[in-house]
């Protein structure tokens, strides 16, 4: 009798395992950890993927959770330490995987300690001045900074932010030092733009979507945009056209990553899902609505892109002597 019971139990377990394998990944809800506050680029981009990817993933729900703090590194660390089963994923940003690891030696992970799934989108970056400023273009702003060191200032949202690092990189490309223009720090990206509008600073570089309406109205004048001209701003040159092609490396971005060691089945399922999203009009429309440029790539291409972004900021941090 005992032998028969054991045989029945073994058979039941075999059927259960076979059923689980047949069902495949995912077989339960997936969690997206968004390491920044609601309403930001990572939040909007991550939720857009979550909304439209579910139908390609056995209709399993994707639950987005905001875990903020420490320039996004708290949320990133949560995913770094999660079980590598593909059910806890990170909506990564330039701050979590390029700027913060390059700037701060206390970040508790390395940029490459994650399973790369795909780049999602790029966020255009724009450098701009007040609409009635005396300069006509980027070259004239640089010429003034060179002629009058320390007289020009720009707004940023902090030392290690993209608004600050982008200007510093622009100065180095022009052969200037960090002292040729003075950074004035504000609390956020909105205040960065408001300071230029109010004439409190001379110029700034910021994520393009929040700046576009002011350039359209003439309140601001775009000097150049990365990585390419925008249909919404046909008269604003690209960084290449403005004479600073290397500035095209300065761009916001979002990527989806998992903990290290994710199973191939889960990775392959996300590769297939992103291939379908790339052709999905609903996802494309949602991405365009939030000002993103679709940039879906393979895991290997994503890792290469993130590595190049990290190396760019590590080099700049060392050049400026601001590593913490």
N, C-alpha and C positions, 0 to 999 in steps of 0.2 A: 504493500500500500504506500509506504513511504517513498519507495522508488518511483511509483506511478505519479505521486504528487510532485516530486522533484522534476520529473519529465514534463509534466503539465506546466510547471512554473517556468522551466527553461524555454519551452515552446512559446509561452506568452511573452517572455522577455525578448525572444528573437523576433516575434511579430511586432512588438513595440519598437524595437530598434530599427527594423526594416521600414516601419511606417514613418519614423522620424527622419530617416535618411531619404525616403521618397519625398517627404514634404519639403525637406531642404531648408536653407536659409532664405528669408527669416521665417521663424515659426512663432514669433511673439513680437510685441511692440518694440520699436527701436527708440532710443533716447538720443537726441542731439543736445550736447552741451554747448551753449552759446556763451562765450566768456566775457561778453559786454552787455550793457543795458539794453532794454527794449527800445526799438526805434532807430538803432544805429545800423551801420552798413552790414555788420555780421548778422545781426538779428533779422533784418529784412531779407537778406540773401539766404540765410539758413532756413527761415520759415517758408520761403518760396520753393526751395528744394523739397522740404518736408511735405508741403502741400501737394506737389505734383509727382513726387517719386513713389508715393504709396501704391499707386495703381500698377507699378512695375515690380512691386515687392510683395506679392501675394496679398495685396490690400491690407498689409499690416500697418497699424497706426505708427506714425513717427511723432514723438512728443518732444517739443523744444523746451528746454529749461535754461534760463539765464543764471549763470554762476559768475558773478562779477568780482572784480578786485585785482589789484596789483598788475595793472596794464594787461589784463587778460590771462595772466599766468596761473591764477588760482584755478580757473576752469580748465585750462590746458593740463594742469597737473592731475586733476580729477580723472581725465581721460587717460593720461599716461599711466596711471595706476589701476585702471579698470581692468576687468577680466577681458582677455583678448578674443571674445566670442563674436564681435561685430554688433553688439547690441547697445554699446555706449560709444558714441562718435563725437568728434570735436569739429565745430565750425571755426576753423582757424583763420587768423588774420595776420597781416604784416606785423602787427605789434607782438603777437604771441610767438612768432617763429622767425622773425628777422631782427626787429629793433630790440626787443627786450633781451633775447639771448646774447646779442652782440654788445649791448650796453651794460648789462648788470650781471656780474659774476655770481650773484646769489640766486639767480633763476634756477629752480630745482630740476631742470631737465635740459637736454640738448635738443636742438631743432630737429635732428634726424632720429629721435627716439620715438617715432610714430610710424604707423602704417599709412602711407600716402594712398589716397583713393582717387581724388581728382581735384584739380583747380576748378573753381566754379565760375568766377567772373573777375574782371578787372574794374577798378573804379578810376575814371579819368582824374588827373590832377591838373590844377591850373594855377599859374602865378599871375598876379593882377595888381593894379594900382587904382587909385580913385579916378573917376571919369574925367575930372578936370585937372589932373596932375600934369606937370609940365613935360613929362617924358612921353615920347610917342611909341617907344618899343623897348624890348628887353635890353638891347645893346646900349641904349641911352641911360637906363637905370644902372647898369654895370659901370658905364663910363663915369657917372656921378659918384658911385661908391669908390671907384679907384681914385678919383680926383680929390674927394673929400672924405678920407677914412673916418669912420665913426659918426658921421653926420646923418646918415640914413638909418632908419630903423624899420623893423618889421614885426608883425604880431605872430605869436605862436601859442600853443596850448601846453607848453612845457618843454624842458630840455630834451627828453627822449622821444618826443612825438614826431609824427611824419611832417607836421607843419614846420617844425624847427629843423629837422634833419634835411628836408628838401632844400631849404634856403642855404644851409651850410654847404650842401653838395654843389648847389649852383655857384656859390662863391668860389669853391675850390676849382670847379671847371673853368671859371673865368680867370684863374690865376690870382685870386684874392685870398686873404686870410679871414678867419672868423671874426676879426676885429674891424673889418671894413664896413660891416653893418651890425647894428645892435638889436638883439632880440628882446622884445617886450612880451612877457608871458601873461596869458589870460587863462580863464578857467575851462574853456572849451572851444570847439571849432566854430560855433556860432559867434562867439565874442571876437574870434580872430578876424572874421569878415566885418563885423560891426566896427571894429577899430579902424579899418581902412575906410569904410564908408563915412565915419565920423571925422576923418582927418587926424586921428591920434597917432597913426603910424603911416609910413610912406607906401609900404607894399606888403604882400603876403603870398604864400602858396598854400592851397587848401584843396580838399576834395571838391571836384567840379560841380556835382549836382546842386549843392547849396549855394553856389556862387553864380550859376548860370542865369537865374532870373535878374540879378543885379547887373550883369554884363549886358543882357538883352535890353534893359531899361536905360542903359547909358550911365548908371550911377557908378559902375566900375568899368575898367578897361582891361581886357585880357591881354597879357603879354605873350603867353604861349600855353599850350595844353599838351598833356601827355596821355596816352602814347601816340595819338593821331588826332587830326582835326575832328571836331564834333559837328554833326549836322545842325545841332541847335545853335552853334556859334560859328557860322561859316567864315567870318572875317577874322577869327582868332587863329594865328598860325600854330602849327605843331612845334614842339621843341626843336625838331630837326630843321624846320624852316626858319626858326628864329636864331639858328646858329649854335644850339646846344643839344646835339643829338643824344648825348649820354644821359640827359635828363629824362629820357624815355624810360629809364630804369626806375624812376620815381613814380610809382603808381600804387594805388590801393588795390588790395586783392583779398579774395576769400577762397578757402579750400576746405575740403572735407577730409578728415584724418581719423584714424582709429588708434587704439593702443598698439604697442609693438607685438608682433607675432600673431596677427589675425590670420585665420585659416584661409587658404586659397579659395575655397568655395565662396566665402563671404566677399572677398576682394573681387573675384570674378563677377559676382552678382551685382556689385556696385559699378564695375566697369560697364557691364551691359546696361544697367539702369541709366548711367550718365550718357551712354550712346543714344538711348531713347529720348532722354530729356533734351539732348542737343537738337532733336528734330520735333520737339513738342511745342506747338505754337503757344499753348497756355503758359508753359514755363518761360519761353522766350519773351512773351508779352509782360509777364510779371517782372522779369529781370530788367527789361528796358524801362519799365515804370519806375524802378528804384535807381535808375541811372547806371546800371551795370553793363559792361561789355562782355558778352558770353565768351568764356575761355576754357571750356571743358577739355581736359587733356588726360593722357594715360597716367597711371601711377608713376612710371619712370620719368615721364616728361614733367610731372608735377614735382617730383623730388629734385630734378635738375633746376627747375625754376626757383623753388624755395631755397636751395643751396646757393644759387647765384644772388638771391635777395639777401640772405644772411651774410654772405661774403662781402657784398656791397656795403652794408651797414657796419660790419666789423672793421672793414678798412677805414671807413669814415670816422668811426668812433676812435680808432687808434690815431688817426691823423689829427683829430681835434683834441685828443687827450682827455676824453670825458668818460672813459670806462669806469664803472663803479664797482 
